[in-house]
């Protein structure tokens, strides 16, 4: 078969889908595959393949690439899938309608790592299908864990092997995510000696791993960095004899300590623990595994672990407050009224209080509960408002302060407000620098030092531009949102880092009025 898909600007979506469906059907029949066989190769359902072939299913760029690979035929005429994905944004458009907050990236990642504690089958419901999850599942699959997306869903089924095969680990995937560091806590229960590749992830400057190692030494873990690996040994005679005092109130540090405590058959007290949203979700997940955790939402956790965990469980990570802040920012910078459903309000209260003081008007529904049975949610409707710069600087603090990951969004919000705003990002030495790219789009941004930027608003005229996406997740999204405000056509190049943390963000923004197209060179 040589026929491939090419579309014109005038072709309707229905026509395009119909053409895609016909090409897929013809290619499948040429390969003498049934719909069920193609579905199995793509880890989806036969009904989904039937809808695609009938032209009744929206098909993502990623799915088109997978179909081409499964059929060994370039049926959709895609460019090289190894080339970076870029975005073309036609800005200056108001948004309207309703959009849901999806499940938390960080909570999902924590639960995915915690599944290594369980000898039984773990099913994570409505898990974010993002690049970060893809990298972790690649690593898990390479060491013998079976992962499977359940048909017509975002539910991930995780089945461990009798013994993990660490020597077969996909190191390339492991080095592309900082999450690999969170394997230390689970693996110390399984091996007396093991090694892990040193981690990657966002480029946010130097981030020491010593707080992790300090917490895990109480469980006999000794780690020596050598030859690009963390070389670990476990002394089984060592166990906590006093409360563990974390030297950094970090989210992943707390999670690693919880992993270690979960299968220690005694009581562990963790002090200076992070009470942040993903840690709370992990505690609820551990409860489903039979681990008792007291003090959830505080800085002191008491954990009563169990030596062996072998249960079949299902768990739904809660909604993502950082995505909620992203969507709220999209409404603010486009001066739009939208309704954001399923906002985890308890992890947004400080941010919303600051925004209210700046003049933002919004309405919220009555509270209801997330599928995890604990997290409080609301539906939030934005009202176009005139903003004034805050009287004080904006800086992050551990929960319940301004979330570290929400801080960058205040930079583009400040560019909409009357007056001068100081943003102090004391945590990362590089992230404030990336936010100066807002100046390319017309904002008045001045870098004071590697941790501080000064923004004078409101921006008199946003202008379109072509920008290479910053190598850090939240600044990348901030630049994208500023492009929504800028009339004309902007291009954001190589948005892999955004796909690490957001699921279908661009198509979902398009559903409420944005005009964003993904393309490869």
N, C-alpha and C positions, 0 to 999 in steps of 0.2 A: 504493500500500500504506500502511495506517495502523497495522497491528498492530506493537506494540513489546514488548520484553521487560521484564517486571517480576517480581521474585522475592520470595518470602516466606522468613522465617527457617526455616520447617519444610521447605522444598523441598530435596531432596538435590542434591548436586553433579551426579550423573548426570542427574537430571531437568533441571537447569538447562542443562547442556551439550546435552542433546537438544533443548530448546526453542530455544537459540541456533542450533543447527545447522539446525533447520527454518526459522527466520526468515531465516537467511542464504541457504539454498537457494531459498526463495520469492522473496526480493528479487532474487537473481541471475537467476532465470528471468524475473521481471517485467521486468528490464532487458535480457533476451535476450542474456545473456553466458554463455559456456561456463565451466566450471571453470578451464580453462587461461587464458582471458582475464582472469578475476578474479585468478588467481594472478600473472599478469604485472603487473597493476596494483598488487598488494601486494608485489611482489618476493619471492614465495615460490613453492612448488611446487604443482602440481596435486594431488599426493597429500596435501599439507597441507590444501588446501581440501576435498578429499573427506573427510578425517578430521573436520574442523570440522563439515561438514554431516551427518555420521553421528553427531555427539555424542561422538566418541572422542578429542577434542583439547582440552586445557586452553587457554583463550583469555584473554590478558591484557587489561587495560583499554585499553592502547595499541592492541592489535590490533583490539579492538572498535571503537574510534574510527576506525581506518584503514578497516575494512570499511564502516562507515557512510558515510565520505567517498567511498570508491570506488564505492559503489552509489547515492550521492546520496539516501539514504533512512535515516531514523533508526530502523533495524531493531532496535537494541538499547536504545533509550530512554535514552541516556546524557545526563548533564548537560553543560553547556557545557564543551567540552574545553579552553577557554582559562582556565577557573577552576583555582586551585591544587589539587593533590592533597594530601589530609590522611590521617593514619593514626589508626585507633582501636586501641589496644593493651589487651588484657585480660591484665594482668600477674600475677605471683606463681605462675607455672607452671614446673615443671622441664622441661628439654629432654632429649631422648635420641635416639640414632641416629647417623647418619653424614652428613657434609656435606663437599663438595669445595670447595677454594679455587679460584677462577676466575682467569683471566689478569689480569695487572697493568694497571690503568688507566694509570699513568704510563709504563710500558714500551710499551704499545700506542699511546699518544699520540705518544711519541717516534718510533716506527717509522712511524706514519702521516705525520708531518711529513717524515721522512727519505725517504718514497716520492717526494717532490718532486724528489729528486736523480736519480731513475731515469727514463729515457726508455722503459724497457720496462714490462711488466705486473708489478705487485706483488700478491701474495696474502698477507694476514695471517690466519693460522689461529687459530681460537678467540679472536677479538678480543672484548673486553668491549663489549657492546651497551648503552652508557650515554649519558647526555645529553652529556657532554663529547665523545665520539666523534661523536654526531649533529651537534653544532655545527661540528666540524671538517669533517665530510663535506659539510655545507651550504656551507661556505666553499669547499671544493675543487670541488664541483659548479658553484658560481657562476662560477668562473674557468676552467671548461672541462674539469676532471678528471672522468672517469666513475668512479663508485663503484657497486658492486653486491654486495649480500649474496647469496652463493651459496645455492641452495635447501636447505632443511632443515639449516642450519648457522649458525654464527656466524663464518664465513669471509668476509672482505671483499676483493673484487677491486678494484684501483685501476689505472686506465688513463689515462695522461696524454695531453693533446692535443699537436699539433705545437708550439703556442705557447700559453702561459698568457694569459688575458684578465683582467689585474688590474683593469682599469677597470670590469669587471662584478661585482666582488666584492660579496657579500652583507654589507654593513657591520653590519647589525643582529646577524647571527649572530657575526661577527668580534668585535664589542665585548662579547659575552657570555662570552668565554673569554680567559684570560690566555695560552693556547696560541698565539694569533696572533703573539705576540712571537717564537715559534720558527720563524716563516716567514722571518725575516731571514737566517739562515744559508743556507738553500737558495736563496732568491731572488737573493742577491747574485751567484750564478753565471749568472743568466738575464737580468738587466736592469742597465743602466747607471744608470737612475733608476727609482724606484718609491716608492709610499707605502702604508702599512698603517694601519688604524684603531687607535687606542689601546685597550688591552686591558681586560678585566674579570675575571670569575671570582669566587673567594671574597672576602668582605670580611674581610681580615686586617690592615688598616692599610696604611700607605704602604710600597710595595715598589719600590725604585729599580731602574731598568733600566740604570744606568750600568755595572755589571759586564758586561752583554751587549755594550754598545757598546765598552767598553774592549777586550774580546777580539776583536771583529770589525774594529776599526780596523787591525789587522795585515794584514787582507785588503783594505784600501782602502775599507771602508765608513764613510761619514760620515752621521750621522742628526741631523736637526733636528726637534724636536717643534714642530708648528705646526698650529693650527686643528683640534685633535683627531686629528691623524695623526702618524705617524713618517714624515718625508720623507727618503728615503734616496738617496744618490749613491754610486757605486762608481768608484774610481780604479784602473783595471786595471794601472797600473804599480807598485802597492804590493802586496807579498807579504811573508810572514814572513822576516825575516833573522836572528832569534834566537828562543829559546824564548818562547812566550806564557805569561806568568805571570798567572793569573786572580786578580783582586783579591777574589773571593768564591768559596769552594768550593761553589758552587751546582749543583744538578742540571741545571736548564734552561740555565744559563750554560755549563756543560761541553758540553751537547748542542749548543747553537748553535755553539760553537767547533768541535765535531766535524763539524757540517754544512759549515762553511766549509772545514775542512781536507780533507774527503772528496773534493772535486773540484779541489783545488789540486794540480797535477801535480808535486809535490815532497814533501819531508819536513817535517812540522810537529811540534814538540814542545810539548805542553800540560802545564804544571806547576800544582800546586795544584788538580788536577782532582778532581771528585767521583768516588769509586769506588762509588757507590750502585747499587742493583739495576737501576734503569731505564737508567742510563748503561752498565752492563755489557751489558744486552740490546741497546742501540743499537749498541754495538761489535760484538757478534756479528752483528747485522743488516747493518752496513756490510761486514763480512767476506763476507757472501753477495753483496754488490754488487761485490766485487773490491777493496775498500779494505782495506789491511793496518793493523791496530791492535795495537800491542804495549803491554804494561803494564796489561792489563785487570784491574780490581780494585785498582789502585794509584792514587796521586795524580800519577803522571807517565805520560802517554800519548804514544806516538810513532806518528804517522799518516803513511802513505805513500799519498797520494791518486791518483786517476785523473781526467783532464780530462773525459772523457765516460763516462757510465754508461748502458748500454742492454742490460739483461738481464731476462729473465722469471724471477722468483724466488718462492719460497714461504717464509714464516717464521712460527714460532709463538712469540709473546711468552711469557715465563715467568709463573709464578703470583705473585699479589700478596701480599707480606708484610703489608701494611696490612689487607687483608681477613682474612688469617689471624689477625692480632691482634684484629680486630673479633670474629671468631667465638670466639676463645679468651676474650675478655672476656665475651661472651654466656654462655658456660659458667660462668665464675667468678661473675657476678652472680646467676645463677639456681641456683647450687650444683648443677650438673649434670654428669653423665658423658656426654660425647659424643666421637666420633672425628672429627677434622678431617683430611681427606686432602689430600695434595699441598701440604704446608707447606714454603715455601722456607727451610729451616732456617738457612742461612748468614746470612740477613738477619733472623733472630729470636733469635740466640744470646744477645745481651746482655739483651734483654727477658726471655727465659726464665730466665736466670741470676738476674736481680733478683727475678722471681716465685718462683723456687725458694728464694731466701734469705728471702722473705716467708712461705714455708711451702706454696707450691703444689706439689701432687703431680701428676705426669703420666707417661705412658709414650710412647716413640717407637718406630717400626719401624726396620728397617734403611734406609739411604739408597738412593735411586734417582734417576734423572736426568730432568729436564724435557724436553719435546719440542724445546726449543732446543738440546739436546745438551750443556748446560753446567751449568745451575743444579741444585743438590743439593736433593732433596725428601725429606720423611719424612711418615708418618702419625702424628698425635699424638692420644692419648687422655687427656682430662682426668679427674682424680679429685677429687671434692668434698673441700675442704680448709679448715682454719682458718688464716686469714692474720694476720700481724702486720706493722705498719707498718715500712718500711725504716729503718735507722739513719741514713741520709744522705738528702739531698734527691734527687729524680729530675729530671734535666734532659737535654735532647737534645744530641747531638754528631754531627758527620759520621760516616758509616759508617767503622768498625764500631761506633759508639756507638749509644745509643738513637735510633731513627729519629724525626725531627722530627714526622712524621705519626702515630707511635705514642704519643707522649707523652700526648695527651689521654685515652687509654684508661686510663692509670694513675690519673686522677682518680676515676673511678667504681669502679675496683678498690680504691683507697685507702679509699673509703667503706665497703668490706666488711671492712677490716682493723682489727685492734685497735691503737689508738695514733694518733699524729699524723704526717701525711705532708706534706712541702712539695714542691709541684710548681713548677718554675722554667722557664717558657716564654720564654726570652730572645730567641727569634727574632722572634715576632710580638707587637705591642703590644696587640692586641685579643682574642686567642684565649682567654687566661686569664679574661677578663671573661665570655665566653660560658659558661664552665664553671660559673659561680656559679648558673646555672639548676638545677644539681643540688640546691640548697637548696630549691627549690620542691617537689621530690620527697621531701624529708625528710632529705637529707644535711646534715652540719654542715660548711659550706664558708665560709671567710673569705678575701676578696680582700685581699692584703697590699699590692699595687701592680699596675699594668697587666700585669706579667709573672709574678706569683707568687700562688698560692693555697695556703691551709693547710686541710687536711682532717682532721677528727677522726672516727675510726671505732671500732667498726662503727656503721653507721646503725641506731639502735634500732628504727625502724619506717619503711619506705618507704611513701609515700602517693601515690595517683594524682593527676593534675593535668592541666590543659589548658595547653599551652605552644606559643608560636610558635617554629618551628624556627630556631635560630641561622643566620645567613647564611654560615656557614663549614662545610665538609664534615664534618670529623672531630668537632667539638663537636656537630653535629647528630646524628651516629650515637651519640655518647656519651649524649645525652639519650634517644634511642630505647632504648638498651640498659638505661639506668636504669629506664625505664618497664616493661621486661620484669620487673624485680625488684619493682615496686610492685604489690601486690594491688589489684584493682579495674580500672576503666576509665579509661585516660588517652587524651588526644588530642594528637597532634603535628601542627601545622598548617603547610601549605606546605612540603612536603619536596622541592621541586625540587633543592635543593643536594645532597641525598643521592643522588638519581638521577643527578647529574653523575658520581658516582664509584663507584656500586655497581650491579650488574646483578641485578635481581629479588631483592634482599636480603630483602624482607619475605616473599615466597612461599617462599623457601628456608628461612627461619627457621621458617615455619609447618610445613614438612615434618618438622622435628625437634621439634615440640611447642609452638611459640609460637602465639599467637592474635592476629594482626594483620590488620586489614581496611583497605583503601584506599577512600577516598570523596571525592567532591567536593560542596561545598555547593550 
